[in-house]
Amino acid sequence: MKKTGLTQILLTAGLGIGLGCGVALAQDAGQDMKNAGHATKDAAVDTGHATKDAAVDTKNGTKKVYHRTAHGTKVAANKTANGTKVAADKTATGARVAGHDTKVAAKNTAHATENLGDKVADKPATH
């Protein structure tokens, strides 16, 4: 009987310890699940903040690109206007010079023609 009683005591103690560990493990697993849930929530919040920050950065980046593009367009327009004015001035100057040269050439041609006519008619040259 001593063996049976000792066996029962050891068996009861072993089951008690084993079930107690199982309960302790079950509580740890539950806590692990809660911790995992909190970690998931924290990660989602962090992702939300990062997305918001990226959206703000994108918005600011878009504003910068817009302003730089607008500035570049104004600079290009001003340079184009100035280049057009310079080209128009040079064209006008060239036209005046060409007009003057044409007048001079016409006078010289008229004078030469007059002198040639006088030579043909055996008259002395006027100038």
FENMOLIN-V912278 format. One record per run of one state. SS is the DSSP state (H for helix, E for strand, - for the rest). FROM is the first residue (numbers start at 1). TO is the last residue. If there is no record, write none. Layout:
# FENMOLIN-V912278
ss->{SS/SS}
from->{FROM/FROM}
to->{TO/TO}
This chain:
# FENMOLIN-V912278
ss->{-/H/-}
from->{1/2/121}
to->{1/120/127}
